Amino acid sequence: MRETLTDHRLIRRLAMLVTMLGLDRRDFVIFGSGPLLAHGLRTQIGDLDVVARGRTWELASQYGVPARGNVNGARMASFWGGLIQFSPGWISADWETDDIIENAEFVEGMPFARLTDVLRYKRTLGRPKDRYDVALLESRETAG
């Protein structure tokens, strides 16, 4: 039987946080490689990167372990040893938090960044670990 998105261990943990902390799903978005998981382009990811605003960010930063982002040193709130990381913004000022969240698409009840945004982000960083994802997303773009 095929595993659903909500069966994935990180999505389950995030769902637990949403319930435990009373987080509003309209005030956060899963970014990074999470959308690739949501669309079945990846079966495994190492962590979940979550961009949050308002009360959702306040609660995450209150209950999470303070951390700093690897890319830009921005403040973050980390849960489960860094498996889930909340931040009030995405990698640079070029990314408007409200826009990313407002443009989220919901998959199995969770808000994910659009694949076009993921492609743009991964192209911008150009890290070795992103190259495979860029190729995957570009091939999907030309096929669709």
Rosetta blueprint (number, residue, H / E / L):
1 M L
2 R L
3 E L
4 T L
5 L H
6 T H
7 D H
8 H L
9 R H
10 L H
11 I H
12 R H
13 R H
14 L H
15 A H
16 M H
17 L H
18 V H
19 T H
20 M H
21 L H
22 G L
23 L L
24 D L
25 R H
26 R H
27 D H
28 F E
29 V E
30 I E
31 F E
32 G L
33 S L
34 G H
35 P H
36 L H
37 L H
38 A H
39 H L
40 G L
41 L L
42 R L
43 T L
44 Q L
45 I L
46 G L
47 D L
48 L E
49 D E
50 V E
51 V E
52 A E
53 R L
54 G H
55 R H
56 T H
57 W H
58 E H
59 L H
60 A H
61 S H
62 Q H
63 Y H
64 G L
65 V E
66 P E
67 A E
68 R E
69 G L
70 N L
71 V L
72 N L
73 G L
74 A L
75 R E
76 M E
77 A E
78 S E
79 F E
80 W H
81 G H
82 G H
83 L L
84 I E
85 Q E
86 F E
87 S E
88 P L
89 G L
90 W L
91 I L
92 S L
93 A L
94 D L
95 W L
96 E L
97 T H
98 D H
99 D H
100 I H
101 I H
102 E H
103 N L
104 A L
105 E E
106 F E
107 V E
108 E L
109 G L
110 M E
111 P E
112 F E
113 A L
114 R L
115 L H
116 T H
117 D H
118 V H
119 L H
120 R H
121 Y H
122 K H
123 R H
124 T H
125 L H
126 G L
127 R L
128 P H
129 K H
130 D H
131 R H
132 Y H
133 D H
134 V H
135 A H
136 L H
137 L H
138 E H
139 S H
140 R H
141 E H
142 T H
143 A H
144 G L
